[in-house]
Amino acid sequence: MARPDADLARTFEATWPAAETARCGGFLVGRGLGAGGRVSSAIADGMWGQADIDAVCAQHVAWGQRPLFRAWDDESDLIAALTGNGFAVETPTLVMSAPVASLTDEPLPPVTTFAVWPPMAIQRDIWAAGSITPARQAVMDRVGHPKTSILGRMQDRAAGSAFAAICGPVAMVHGVEVLDPFRRQGLAGWMMRQAAFWAAEQGATRIGLAVSRANQAAQATYASMGFSMTGSYAYYGRD
């Protein structure tokens, strides 16, 4: 399956929004303000042509961004057009999802994970120590849907942080970060389960996430928790 169903696709966009968007024919272009490709790329949501691709590139340049598109793997016509315009594939990514019930079937260990909003300062420090820069944290702050951060603890100290938000019946988890000394010890899995318990309390029935195709260890961990692939996409960039 190359593209998620409508509910999951809607939540995927709504829970990680760009600072602003611009319409370029059949494309919607995101202004990310340095927060990464997800919010700094153009996606097709209507009929498009070469003039629209050119307009997207001009909009990116006007915003001080490199030209970047995001395409689901089944958008073969768009991918062919982009490669014909000199765009190269970057960061192939999977979208995975699971029933919330598959992650709430056992109790959480005491004092291991907490759902907290707004995030505590130590959580922002954990994010910043990894790849979740202040610009990406700003994406979380502007989400207008029900949301929470997830604090993970090990050895009596804060060790991990994540973000979750809901749109309709689906929750999405973003920004999972665990400090180096505490990785590969199961904390990310417990944080994911905490997100599922929180999502269930909000009435969500499914939970999703995005993971790089290259990160096979994470994919295996998520699969063991009941996640399966529901879509795949990549970025197409040009300098």
N, C-alpha and C positions, 0 to 999 in steps of 0.2 A: 504494500500500500504506500503510495507516494505522497498522499495528501490526507491530513486529518479530516474527520467529519466536521460539519459546520460549527457545532458547539465548541469543540476543542480548538478549531482554528480561530474562532472569535475570541476565546479566552486567551489564547496564545498572544494575540495582538493587544487586547485590552489590558492585560496585567503587566505589560512592559512597554509603556507608551513613549513615543518621541516627544520632545519638547514642543514641537509644532510640526504640522504637515503642510504640504503644498500639492495641488493637483496639476499634473502634467499629462493631459489627455487621459489615456487609459492607465496611468500610473499614479500611485500615491507615494510621495517622497517624504521621508522622515528627516527632521533636523535633530541630531543626537547630542550636540554640544559636548563632544568628546566622550560619549558614553558607550561607544562600541558599535559594531555593525548592525545589530538588531534594530536599533533606533536611528541609524544613519544610512539606511538603505531604501531603495525604491521597490515597491511590490506592484504587480499588475493586478488590477481589480476591474478591468473593463477592456474594451477593444483598444488596441494600440497599434502604432505604426512607427516607421523610422523617425518621423518628425518628433514623436513622443519620446523616443530614446534620446534624441538630441536635446530635447527640452529638459529631460531629467538631468543630463550631464551638466547643462548650463545652470540648473538650480543648485546642484551640488557645489559647483564652483562658486556661485554667488554666496553660498553659506560657508565657504571655506572648507568643504569636505571633498575627499576624493570620490570620483564617480563610483557608485556601488549599487548593485541590484541584489535582491534576494528572490530566488525562484524555487518553487517546489520541483521535485525531480520529474514530475509528469508534465511540466510546462516545456515540452520539447521544442515548440516553435520559438518561444522566447529564448531558450538556452541557445538555440542555433543562431538567432539574430544577435545575441550578445557576443557569442564567440566570433561571429563574423565582423563585429565591430571592435574586436581586439580585447574583449574582456576575458579574463582567466578565472577558472573556478578556484574558490577558496573555502576552506573550513566546511567540508561536508558534515552535515549534522542530522541526527535522528531526533524525532519527537516520539516519546514513549508515554504510555498512559496505563493506568490500572484502576480497577474498582476501589473506591475508598475502603470498602469492607475488607479487602485483602490485606490492608495495612493496619487494621484496627482489631485484629483477631487475637492479640495478646497484649497484656498490660505493659506499660512503659516502666523501665526501672526507676525507682524513686530518685529524685533530685538529679536526673540526667538530662532532661529536656524541658523547655518551657516555651509557651507561646506568649510573646510580649510585643506590645506596640504602645508608644514608639520604641525603636531599638535603643538599648543602653549604649553608653559610650564605648564600653569594652567590645560590644558587637561591631560597632563601626571600625574600631581598631583592628579587629580580626579580619573584617572584609578588606580593609586597606592594606593589610599585610599580604594579602593574596592578589587576586585580579579584580576585586570589586572596589574600584576607585571611588572617590567622592562623587565624581560625575555619574557613575553608575548607581550609587546610593541615591542620588537625586531623582533617578527614574522611579525608585520605590516610593519616595516621598510624594510624587505627583500622581500616583495611582489613585483613582477615585472610587474604586470598588472596595469591598471588605478585604482587609489585609492584615498580616501579622508578620513579625519576625520570629524566627526560631533560634533560641539559645541552646547550645549543646555544652554539657559539662563533663569533664573527666578529671579524676584525681583532685577533686575539690577546687577546680578552677574552670573559668570560662575557656572553652576549647574550640567551639565552632559556632557559626552563625549562618542563617539562611533566611529567605524571604518567600512568603506565599500570599497569593491573592486569588479571589474568586470572581468569576463572571458567570452568572446563571448556575447551571448544575456542575460546573467544572472548576476545580482549583488547579493553579499552576504553581510550581516551586521554581524559584530562580535564586541565583547568587549563593549556592551552597559553598561554604568555605570552612575548612578545618585546619587548624594550626599544624605545622609540620610534625611536632613531637607526638601528635595524637591521631595521625592518619593511619589507615589500615587496621583500625581497632574496632570498627563497627559503629562509630559515633554517627557518621553520616546517615546510616540506615535508621538509627533511632530518631534522628532529627526528621527524616522523611516520614516516619510513623507519627511523630508528634504533629507534623503538618497535616497528616490525614485525620487525626483525631480532631484537630481544630476545624478542618474542612467539614467533617461530619457534623459538628456542632452548628455550622453555618448552613447546613442543608445540602452540601455538595455530595454528589454520588461518584464522581470520578476525580482523579488527580493525575496531572501530567507534568512533564519536564522535557528539556532539551539537553542532549548530550552529544559531544563530538563523536563522529564515527571512529576517530583514532583512539578514543578512550574506551578500549574494550573491557578493561577491568571494571569501570563504572557501569557499563552496560550489563555485565554479568551480575553485578550486585543488584541492580534494579530488576533484572529478570528474575532473580531468586526471590524477590519480594512481590512478584506478580505483575510487573510491568511488561508490556509488549510494544513493539514498534507500531506506531499509528501514522507515521509520516516521515518524509525525509526531504531535506532541502540543502542548498548551498548558496554561498555568496558568489557574485561575479564582479570582480573589481578591475579597475584600469587606472594606471598612474597618469 
